[in-house]
Amino acid sequence: MTERRRPDPQRLAAWRDFLQGHSRVMAELERELRAGTGLSLAQYDVLLRLSEAPDQQLRMSELSAAVLYTTGGVTRLIDRMVAAGLVAREPSPTDRRSVLATLTPAGRDLLTRAGRRHLAGIQRHFAAFLPDDELPPVARFLARLARAETGEHHEDAPGERDESTT
């Protein structure tokens, strides 16, 4: 059994700052996107994922995994987006049990308009606070955090990753 330790005060402070910063940035991005386009960040994420997919379509289960939603949550979100004409549902030609979500021309047009606004917001609320000299270590940390598997334990987390093992 592994010993459970409390993070040191500096790491706890960093965690709190991360949560507070994430919450602030996401709230601002959501507010600006809704005000300018009527889209939520979740809807924008779906449109973006579909635009990047082959044939601009994904199985609902793939879309759910890509946007980190439950299948039920994505289903309700897609229902609203289908009603708005942004996404279409189509049966999979290769698997009768699967349904594909497909980006519509209206969804593509709205994504283009929303993308400009969203990228400007990312610059204003996130990137502007990240100086060039701090970018490499922050980017490495965030990449490690994004790739981390649940339950994975990293005793040597403060140090650099050993590139020779990848």
C-alpha positions as CSV (number, residue, x, y, z in Angstrom):
1,M,0.0,0.0,0.0
2,T,1.4,3.4,-0.9
3,E,1.7,6.1,1.7
4,R,-0.8,9.0,1.2
5,R,0.9,12.3,1.7
6,R,-0.5,15.8,1.8
7,P,1.0,18.0,-0.8
8,D,3.4,20.6,0.5
9,P,2.1,24.2,1.1
10,Q,3.7,25.5,-2.2
11,R,2.0,22.8,-4.3
12,L,-1.3,23.3,-2.5
13,A,-1.1,27.1,-3.2
14,A,-0.3,26.3,-6.9
15,W,-3.3,24.0,-7.0
16,R,-5.6,26.7,-5.6
17,D,-4.2,29.2,-8.0
18,F,-4.7,26.7,-10.9
19,L,-8.3,26.2,-9.9
20,Q,-9.0,29.8,-9.4
21,G,-7.3,30.8,-12.7
22,H,-9.1,28.0,-14.6
23,S,-12.4,29.0,-13.2
24,R,-11.9,32.7,-14.1
25,V,-10.6,32.0,-17.6
26,M,-13.4,29.5,-18.4
27,A,-16.1,31.8,-17.1
28,E,-14.8,34.7,-19.2
29,L,-14.4,32.6,-22.3
30,E,-18.0,31.2,-21.8
31,R,-19.5,34.7,-21.3
32,E,-17.8,36.2,-24.3
33,L,-18.6,33.3,-26.6
34,R,-22.3,33.2,-25.6
35,A,-22.5,37.0,-25.9
36,G,-20.9,37.1,-29.4
37,T,-22.3,33.9,-31.0
38,G,-24.9,32.3,-28.7
39,L,-22.7,29.2,-28.4
40,S,-21.6,27.6,-25.1
41,L,-18.0,26.4,-24.7
42,A,-19.4,22.8,-24.8
43,Q,-21.1,23.5,-28.2
44,Y,-18.0,25.2,-29.5
45,D,-15.9,22.2,-28.4
46,V,-18.3,19.8,-30.3
47,L,-18.1,21.9,-33.5
48,L,-14.3,22.1,-33.3
49,R,-13.9,18.3,-32.7
50,L,-16.2,17.6,-35.6
51,S,-14.4,20.1,-37.9
52,E,-11.1,18.3,-37.2
53,A,-12.5,14.8,-37.7
54,P,-12.3,12.8,-41.0
55,D,-15.3,13.7,-43.1
56,Q,-16.3,16.1,-40.3
57,Q,-18.1,13.4,-38.4
58,L,-17.6,11.2,-35.4
59,R,-19.4,8.4,-33.7
60,M,-21.3,9.6,-30.7
61,S,-19.1,7.5,-28.4
62,E,-15.9,9.0,-30.0
63,L,-17.4,12.5,-29.6
64,S,-18.2,11.8,-26.0
65,A,-14.6,10.7,-25.3
66,A,-13.2,13.6,-27.2
67,V,-15.1,16.3,-25.3
68,L,-14.9,14.5,-21.9
69,Y,-18.6,14.2,-21.5
70,T,-20.7,11.3,-20.6
71,T,-22.5,9.7,-23.5
72,G,-25.8,10.9,-22.1
73,G,-24.5,14.5,-21.7
74,V,-23.3,14.5,-25.3
75,T,-26.6,13.1,-26.5
76,R,-28.5,16.0,-24.9
77,L,-26.0,18.5,-26.2
78,I,-26.2,17.1,-29.7
79,D,-30.1,17.1,-29.5
80,R,-29.9,20.9,-29.0
81,M,-27.3,21.4,-31.7
82,V,-29.4,19.3,-34.2
83,A,-32.4,21.4,-33.4
84,A,-30.3,24.5,-34.1
85,G,-29.1,23.1,-37.5
86,L,-25.5,23.0,-36.4
87,V,-25.0,19.2,-36.4
88,A,-26.8,16.3,-38.1
89,R,-27.2,12.8,-36.9
90,E,-26.7,10.0,-39.4
91,P,-26.6,6.2,-39.2
92,S,-23.2,4.7,-39.5
93,P,-22.8,3.0,-42.9
94,T,-20.4,0.4,-41.3
95,D,-22.1,-0.3,-37.9
96,R,-25.9,-0.3,-37.5
97,R,-25.6,0.3,-33.8
98,S,-23.6,3.5,-34.2
99,V,-24.9,7.0,-34.9
100,L,-22.6,9.6,-36.4
101,A,-22.7,13.3,-35.5
102,T,-21.8,15.4,-38.6
103,L,-21.0,19.0,-38.9
104,T,-23.5,20.9,-41.0
105,P,-22.6,23.9,-43.2
106,A,-24.3,26.2,-40.7
107,G,-22.3,24.7,-37.9
108,R,-19.1,25.2,-39.9
109,D,-20.0,28.8,-40.6
110,L,-20.8,29.5,-36.9
111,L,-17.5,27.8,-35.8
112,T,-15.5,30.0,-38.1
113,R,-17.1,33.1,-36.6
114,A,-16.9,31.8,-33.1
115,G,-13.3,30.7,-33.5
116,R,-12.0,34.2,-34.1
117,R,-13.8,35.4,-30.9
118,H,-12.6,32.4,-28.9
119,L,-9.0,32.7,-30.0
120,A,-9.0,36.4,-29.1
121,G,-10.4,35.5,-25.7
122,I,-7.7,32.8,-25.1
123,Q,-5.1,35.4,-26.0
124,R,-6.6,38.0,-23.7
125,H,-7.4,35.8,-20.7
126,F,-4.6,33.2,-20.8
127,A,-1.8,33.7,-23.3
128,A,-1.2,37.3,-22.3
129,F,-0.3,36.2,-18.8
130,L,2.3,33.7,-20.0
131,P,5.7,35.3,-20.7
132,D,7.9,33.8,-23.4
133,D,10.5,32.8,-20.9
134,E,8.0,30.9,-18.8
135,L,6.2,29.2,-21.7
136,P,8.5,26.1,-22.1
137,P,8.3,24.8,-18.5
138,V,4.6,25.7,-18.2
139,A,3.8,23.9,-21.5
140,R,5.8,20.8,-20.4
141,F,3.9,20.7,-17.1
142,L,0.5,21.1,-18.7
143,A,1.3,18.5,-21.3
144,R,2.3,16.0,-18.5
145,L,-0.9,16.9,-16.6
146,A,-3.1,16.4,-19.7
147,R,-1.5,13.0,-20.5
148,A,-1.5,11.7,-16.9
149,E,-3.6,8.6,-16.4
150,T,-5.9,8.3,-13.5
151,G,-4.3,6.4,-10.7
152,E,-0.8,7.0,-12.0
153,H,1.7,7.9,-9.3
154,H,4.7,10.1,-9.9
155,E,7.0,10.4,-7.0
156,D,9.5,12.4,-9.1
157,A,6.9,14.9,-10.3
158,P,8.9,18.0,-9.5
159,G,11.8,16.9,-11.8
160,E,11.9,16.6,-15.5
161,R,10.6,13.6,-17.3
162,D,13.1,11.1,-18.6
163,E,12.8,11.3,-22.4
164,S,14.9,8.2,-22.8
165,T,12.0,6.0,-21.7
166,T,9.5,7.2,-24.3
